[in-house]
Amino acid sequence: MIPTIILLILMHSAVQDKLTIFDFTQENSGKGWYIVNDGVMGGLSKGEFSIENKLAVFKGEVSTDNNGGFTMIQNRFKTIVTKNFKGFVIKLKGDGKDYQFRVKSDRYQQYSYVYQFSTSGEWEEISIPFSDLVPRFRGRAVDLPNFDGGQIQEVAFLIGNKRDEPFELLVSAILAE
């Protein structure tokens, strides 16, 4: 017979409270991130990504010149199963501007599931229920259901507020809860 304490430990480990997707305090967490600027469409925005003081730093300048107006960082990876969770939590410090958190359940799908959020200028945790991530393609709504939470193969942050502006977003972790 299994002692009660061991049974409780086994039951707890079968039901995870959180899943760490990225923890930028850990070594190698900055690998695989890359920039997509609006230059792919003729724009002049410039984004940068780096790891500084164990934080992901996404900063740069958004320009609306030449029909531009966005920059994004993204990371593609092997499938992470998220079906046992209800949403994402992002630990970050923004600059008071609006950003988008984007996910893809399949890296080859053309659309992303998008959640727009505002930052306060202070450290905060942004909670994003899976059901609030809406499908969008090139800024337009797609006639599909919202994110079902089953799995992810890509995450991204985008800024594109239809104005010329400098920006800086610091991220310490991305979790599923």
ChimeraX attribute file (.defattr): number of C-alpha atoms within 10 A of each C-alpha:
attribute: neighborCount
match mode: 1-to-1
recipient: residues
	/A:1	3
	/A:2	6
	/A:3	7
	/A:4	9
	/A:5	9
	/A:6	10
	/A:7	10
	/A:8	11
	/A:9	10
	/A:10	11
	/A:11	11
	/A:12	11
	/A:13	9
	/A:14	9
	/A:15	10
	/A:16	12
	/A:17	11
	/A:18	15
	/A:19	17
	/A:20	12
	/A:21	18
	/A:22	19
	/A:23	19
	/A:24	20
	/A:25	17
	/A:26	12
	/A:27	10
	/A:28	11
	/A:29	17
	/A:30	21
	/A:31	10
	/A:32	10
	/A:33	16
	/A:34	17
	/A:35	18
	/A:36	17
	/A:37	22
	/A:38	23
	/A:39	16
	/A:40	9
	/A:41	11
	/A:42	12
	/A:43	19
	/A:44	21
	/A:45	25
	/A:46	20
	/A:47	24
	/A:48	17
	/A:49	18
	/A:50	16
	/A:51	19
	/A:52	12
	/A:53	10
	/A:54	17
	/A:55	20
	/A:56	23
	/A:57	21
	/A:58	23
	/A:59	20
	/A:60	18
	/A:61	18
	/A:62	26
	/A:63	23
	/A:64	18
	/A:65	13
	/A:66	13
	/A:67	14
	/A:68	22
	/A:69	25
	/A:70	25
	/A:71	26
	/A:72	25
	/A:73	20
	/A:74	18
	/A:75	17
	/A:76	17
	/A:77	13
	/A:78	10
	/A:79	13
	/A:80	14
	/A:81	15
	/A:82	21
	/A:83	14
	/A:84	16
	/A:85	19
	/A:86	15
	/A:87	21
	/A:88	23
	/A:89	20
	/A:90	19
	/A:91	17
	/A:92	22
	/A:93	20
	/A:94	20
	/A:95	15
	/A:96	14
	/A:97	18
	/A:98	16
	/A:99	20
	/A:100	18
	/A:101	21
	/A:102	23
	/A:103	27
	/A:104	21
	/A:105	22
	/A:106	17
	/A:107	18
	/A:108	9
	/A:109	9
	/A:110	11
	/A:111	21
	/A:112	25
	/A:113	25
	/A:114	26
	/A:115	20
	/A:116	16
	/A:117	14
	/A:118	13
	/A:119	18
	/A:120	14
	/A:121	14
	/A:122	11
	/A:123	14
	/A:124	15
	/A:125	17
	/A:126	16
	/A:127	15
	/A:128	19
	/A:129	17
	/A:130	22
	/A:131	15
	/A:132	15
	/A:133	22
	/A:134	21
	/A:135	23
	/A:136	19
	/A:137	13
	/A:138	9
	/A:139	11
	/A:140	9
	/A:141	13
	/A:142	15
	/A:143	9
	/A:144	9
	/A:145	11
	/A:146	16
	/A:147	22
	/A:148	16
	/A:149	21
	/A:150	14
	/A:151	17
	/A:152	21
	/A:153	17
	/A:154	20
	/A:155	23
	/A:156	20
	/A:157	20
	/A:158	22
	/A:159	26
	/A:160	22
	/A:161	16
	/A:162	13
	/A:163	13
	/A:164	16
	/A:165	16
	/A:166	15
	/A:167	18
	/A:168	18
	/A:169	22
	/A:170	20
	/A:171	23
	/A:172	21
	/A:173	20
	/A:174	20
	/A:175	17
	/A:176	25
	/A:177	18
